[in-house]
Structure formats: C-alpha cells, structure tokens
Amino acid sequence: MEALKIVEKPSDITWDYDEEADVLYISVGEPCPALGMDIGEGVILRYDEAKKEVVGLTLIGLRERLQKGLKGD
C-alpha cells in the first residue's frame, strides 16, 4: 500500500461553512479538485491522487457536533 502524505504545519488553510447544509469545508491551500473518501461519522477526507497528499476535510453536521460537544454528550 502506498503512503499518503499528510502535510506538516500547512501555511495556508482555508475554510468555508455552508450554513444551510451544515457542512464545513477545510482546504490545505486553495480548494482544488480531489478524490473524497468517507472515513466515517460524517467526515470526508479529500486527497490529491497525483501528489498522494491530503488537501482537505469535509465535516458534515457541524452544528450538531458542536452542540453535542458543548453539552458533554
């Protein structure tokens, strides 16, 4: 199995939150086309196949996660 490069201390992280869909998109650098892999519990890992590196994360249901965390559930 090939190694997946995870960027150490990225200098440029961007994010966008879709309030209506309750989805947080986090990108390392400028958002770019990427392959998504569902890693469970509403978290999608986005990676560039050519470079073999992580380029972002998508978190589905952020509002619920935050409310649950604040309640201590």
C-alpha positions in Angstrom: 0.0 0.0 0.0 1.3 3.4 -1.0 1.9 6.1 1.7 -0.4 9.0 1.9 1.4 12.3 2.5 0.0 14.4 5.3 1.2 18.0 5.2 3.0 19.1 8.3 2.2 22.6 9.5 0.5 23.9 6.4 0.9 27.6 5.9 -2.4 28.2 4.1 -5.6 26.7 5.4 -8.9 28.0 4.0 -12.4 27.1 5.1 -16.0 27.6 4.1 -19.1 26.9 6.0 -22.5 26.1 4.3 -25.0 27.1 7.0 -28.0 25.7 5.1 -26.4 22.3 4.6 -24.5 22.5 7.9 -21.2 21.4 6.3 -17.7 22.7 7.0 -15.2 22.5 4.2 -11.5 22.8 5.1 -8.8 23.0 2.5 -5.0 23.0 2.6 -4.1 25.8 0.2 -6.6 26.8 -2.4 -9.6 24.4 -2.9 -8.8 22.1 -5.8 -10.4 19.0 -7.4 -9.8 16.0 -5.2 -10.9 12.5 -4.5 -13.1 12.1 -1.4 -13.0 9.2 0.9 -15.6 8.7 3.7 -13.7 7.9 6.8 -16.8 7.6 9.0 -19.1 9.7 11.2 -19.7 12.4 8.6 -16.0 13.1 7.9 -14.8 13.1 4.3 -11.0 13.1 3.7 -10.1 14.8 0.4 -6.8 14.0 -1.3 -4.9 14.6 -4.5 -4.2 11.2 -6.1 -1.4 12.5 -8.2 0.5 14.1 -5.3 -0.6 11.4 -2.8 -1.4 14.1 -0.2 -4.3 15.3 1.9 -5.8 18.5 0.5 -8.8 18.9 2.8 -11.6 17.6 5.0 -15.3 17.9 4.8 -17.3 17.8 8.1 -21.0 17.0 7.7 -23.3 18.1 10.5 -21.0 20.6 12.2 -23.8 22.3 14.2 -24.9 19.1 15.8 -21.3 18.1 16.6 -20.7 21.4 18.4 -24.0 21.3 20.3 -23.3 17.7 21.4 -19.8 18.6 22.4 -20.9 21.6 24.4 -23.5 19.5 26.3 -20.8 16.9 27.1 -22.6 14.1 25.4 
